[in-house]
Amino acid sequence: MDRVDGKIAVITGGGRGIGQTTAELLAEEGAQVAVTDIDADAGTTTVEHITDAGGEAAFFEHDVTSEADWERVVDKVQDTLGVPDVLVNNAGIYQIEPVDEIDVDDWKNLMDINVTGVFLGLKHCTPLMREQGQGSVINLSSVAGIIGLSGHTCYGASKGAVRTMTKDAAIELAEAGVRVNSLHPAYIDTQMADYGAETLGTPKEELDAMHPIGHMGEPEDVAYAVLFLASDESTFMTGSEMVLDGGLTAQ
């Protein structure tokens, strides 16, 4: 129950899905958790779940595409909890659309959230980690950042960018004791999977069947991977890709 005891973790998009489950697990394992989300109601609910269970957490309303918001949130996290030891760049959106039908404004919006949001997290949290000589950044990418999928040009491009940005930052920050790794889930049973099934016109049972293991993942599957990377159990890992896909990319 103390795998991240004493650590301070910032989790973007912590109001629901993978972010919510991860925030609750890290708090259960001893971390003080800064939950950030553009949806104040969802983020506040996550914090209530944590505090009701005896954990420590605070909510910060946050637009990850805004540098001013990152500066404000990081300052408030330091004032409220302390210097972050862990950053989980989880906030993101999903889009499935044929390449010739993608609207440029939709492309820019997705890139702002999925890519610029991760960059700004690195920019504003890693200097603090560098100063204290340690830290762990976990960037949520996707199997779509590793393999090609029809209808995923925009989303896959964003997750491929996160994949490579992770490696670049890992090399740059290694001597400072700051680790940067990426997670690559396949379909996880969240609202994104619901959107995927609806957009593809596919029953969720068929999404399950895409994975050789026989079913899509659960938010807990990703949360436990984040916990490992956030903990001192993974101190020899940086610039790595952890794939959580039920065998999808092994085919």
C-alpha distance (Angstrom), angle and dihedral (degrees) to the residues before:
residue distance angle dihedral
M1 . . .
D2 3.81 . .
R3 3.81 106.7 .
V4 3.83 90.9 129.7
D5 3.79 97.9 22.9
G6 3.80 112.0 162.3
K7 3.81 95.2 10.6
I8 3.79 123.3 126.5
A9 3.80 113.1 -139.5
V10 3.80 129.7 -168.2
I11 3.81 113.7 -156.8
T12 3.80 119.3 -173.7
G13 3.78 118.4 -153.3
G14 3.79 87.9 22.6
G15 3.79 95.8 151.1
R16 3.78 99.5 88.6
G17 3.78 146.9 -4.5
I18 3.79 118.0 11.1
G19 3.80 92.4 -4.4
Q20 3.79 94.1 53.8
T21 3.80 94.1 46.0
T22 3.80 91.3 47.0
A23 3.81 92.9 49.3
E24 3.79 91.5 50.9
L25 3.83 93.4 47.2
L26 3.81 94.7 48.2
A27 3.79 90.0 49.0
E28 3.80 90.4 49.1
E29 3.82 87.9 52.9
G30 3.80 92.8 53.7
A31 3.80 107.0 -88.8
Q32 3.77 125.5 133.2
V33 3.79 102.4 -128.0
A34 3.78 130.1 -148.5
V35 3.80 105.3 -160.2
T36 3.80 113.3 -160.5
D37 3.78 127.0 -174.6
I38 3.78 140.2 147.6
D39 3.83 86.7 -128.8
A40 3.80 104.8 74.2
D41 3.81 95.1 -170.7
A42 3.81 93.4 53.0
G43 3.80 93.4 44.5
T44 3.79 92.7 48.1
T45 3.80 90.0 50.8
T46 3.80 91.1 54.4
V47 3.79 90.5 51.8
E48 3.81 90.8 49.0
H49 3.82 90.1 53.0
I50 3.80 89.8 51.9
T51 3.79 97.0 46.1
D52 3.81 92.5 43.5
A53 3.82 87.0 56.8
G54 3.80 91.3 51.5
G55 3.81 98.1 -99.2
E56 3.79 130.8 127.7
A57 3.80 120.7 -113.3
A58 3.79 143.5 141.3
F59 3.79 131.3 -161.7
F60 3.80 125.9 -131.4
E61 3.79 121.7 -174.6
H62 3.77 105.4 -130.3
D63 3.80 141.5 177.9
V64 3.81 102.3 -160.9
T65 3.82 91.8 -159.1
S66 3.81 91.8 63.8
E67 3.79 119.3 84.1
A68 3.80 90.4 -162.5
D69 3.81 88.9 55.0
W70 3.81 91.3 50.6
E71 3.80 90.6 51.2
R72 3.81 91.3 48.8
V73 3.80 95.1 45.6
V74 3.81 95.3 46.4
D75 3.82 90.1 49.8
K76 3.81 91.2 49.4
V77 3.79 92.9 46.9
Q78 3.80 89.5 54.2
D79 3.81 91.4 48.3
T80 3.82 93.2 46.3
L81 3.81 105.2 34.9
G82 3.80 109.2 0.9
V83 3.81 137.0 -110.7
P84 3.82 112.4 -18.9
D85 3.80 116.8 -111.0
V86 3.80 93.6 -178.9
L87 3.81 132.7 36.7
V88 3.79 120.0 -169.8
N89 3.81 109.4 -167.7
N90 3.78 95.1 -159.6
A91 3.82 105.3 139.5
G92 3.78 111.6 111.2
I93 3.78 146.8 131.2
Y94 3.81 132.4 -134.2
Q95 3.78 129.8 -134.4
I96 3.80 131.4 179.6
E97 3.80 115.0 -171.9
P98 3.82 138.7 133.4
V99 3.79 111.0 -93.9
D100 3.81 93.8 -117.7
E101 3.81 91.9 53.0
I102 3.81 99.1 50.5
D103 3.79 111.6 119.1
V104 3.81 112.5 -134.9
D105 3.81 92.1 -132.3
D106 3.82 90.0 52.8
W107 3.82 89.2 48.9
K108 3.81 91.3 51.8
N109 3.81 92.7 46.5
L110 3.80 93.2 51.5
M111 3.81 91.9 46.2
D112 3.80 90.7 48.9
I113 3.80 91.8 54.9
N114 3.81 101.4 34.9
V115 3.80 100.2 36.8
T116 3.80 110.9 16.6
G117 3.81 89.9 44.4
V118 3.81 90.4 57.0
F119 3.81 92.4 45.4
L120 3.80 92.1 51.3
G121 3.79 90.9 49.3
L122 3.79 89.8 53.9
K123 3.80 91.8 44.9
H124 3.79 96.2 52.1
C125 3.83 103.8 32.3
T126 3.79 104.5 38.7
P127 3.84 95.9 62.7
L128 3.80 87.7 61.3
M129 3.78 91.2 47.7
R130 3.81 90.2 47.8
E131 3.80 90.3 54.2
Q132 3.80 92.0 54.6
G133 3.79 92.7 42.8
Q134 3.79 98.0 -121.3
G135 3.77 144.1 59.8
S136 3.78 144.4 132.8
V137 3.81 126.4 -130.3
I138 3.80 118.6 -167.9
N139 3.80 115.6 -167.5
L140 3.79 119.5 -163.3
S141 3.79 108.7 -134.0
S142 3.82 123.9 154.4
V143 3.77 143.2 -132.0
A144 3.83 81.8 -98.6
G145 3.80 85.8 71.0
I146 3.82 89.8 59.2
I147 3.81 106.9 35.9
G148 3.80 134.2 31.6
L149 3.79 119.8 -104.6
S150 3.78 127.7 -177.4
G151 3.79 112.6 -106.9
H152 3.79 92.5 16.7
T153 3.82 102.5 97.8
C154 3.79 94.2 118.5
Y155 3.79 98.2 37.1
G156 3.80 93.4 40.5
A157 3.80 91.4 50.0
S158 3.80 90.1 54.0
K159 3.80 93.9 48.7
G160 3.80 91.8 45.1
A161 3.79 87.8 54.5
V162 3.81 90.4 51.7
R163 3.81 89.9 49.2
T164 3.81 93.7 55.1
M165 3.81 95.5 37.1
T166 3.79 87.2 56.8
K167 3.81 91.9 56.4
D168 3.81 93.0 45.9
A169 3.80 92.6 50.9
A170 3.81 91.7 44.1
I171 3.81 91.7 57.5
E172 3.80 92.8 43.9
L173 3.80 94.3 50.0
A174 3.80 101.8 35.2
E175 3.81 96.1 97.6
A176 3.81 89.3 51.0
G177 3.81 91.4 58.5
V178 3.81 93.7 -111.5
R179 3.81 115.1 133.2
V180 3.81 123.8 -155.4
N181 3.81 122.1 -169.6
S182 3.78 136.5 163.8
L183 3.80 132.8 -135.7
H184 3.79 121.3 -147.1
P185 3.81 113.3 -164.4
A186 3.78 125.4 179.7
Y187 3.80 116.2 -148.9
I188 3.79 111.8 -24.8
D189 3.81 119.2 -168.1
T190 3.81 97.8 -104.5
Q191 3.80 136.8 107.8
M192 3.82 88.0 -73.9
A193 3.80 90.2 61.4
D194 3.80 89.2 48.3
Y195 3.81 88.5 52.6
G196 3.80 91.0 47.3
A197 3.80 92.9 51.8
E198 3.80 92.3 47.1
T199 3.81 95.4 45.6
L200 3.79 94.3 46.0
G201 3.80 91.2 43.7
T202 3.78 87.7 -125.7
P203 3.82 127.7 137.0
K204 3.77 112.4 -119.3
E205 3.79 87.7 -116.3
E206 3.81 87.6 67.5
L207 3.79 90.2 51.0
D208 3.80 86.8 53.1
A209 3.81 89.9 52.3
M210 3.83 91.7 54.6
H211 3.80 87.6 73.5
P212 3.83 115.8 73.1
I213 3.79 89.7 -141.8
G214 3.82 86.5 65.9
H215 3.78 103.4 -113.7
M216 3.78 142.6 46.8
G217 3.78 120.5 -100.9
E218 3.78 130.4 -93.0
P219 3.82 125.4 -127.6
E220 3.80 88.3 -109.5
D221 3.81 90.0 62.6
V222 3.80 90.0 62.0
A223 3.80 94.2 38.5
Y224 3.81 92.1 57.6
A225 3.81 90.2 50.5
V226 3.81 89.4 51.8
L227 3.80 89.4 48.9
F228 3.80 91.0 54.6
L229 3.81 93.0 49.0
A230 3.80 91.8 45.2
S231 3.79 92.5 51.0
D232 3.79 130.6 76.6
E233 3.81 87.6 -109.1
S234 3.82 88.8 85.1
T235 3.80 100.7 46.4
F236 3.84 92.3 128.7
M237 3.82 93.2 54.6
T238 3.79 122.7 92.2
G239 3.78 132.5 140.2
S240 3.80 88.1 18.8
E241 3.79 131.3 139.7
M242 3.78 116.0 -137.8
V243 3.79 108.9 -162.0
L244 3.82 118.4 -155.1
D245 3.76 104.4 -179.8
G246 3.80 112.6 122.3
G247 3.80 89.4 -113.7
L248 3.82 96.1 -52.5
T249 3.82 96.7 133.7
A250 3.81 93.2 40.9
Q251 3.79 91.5 69.9
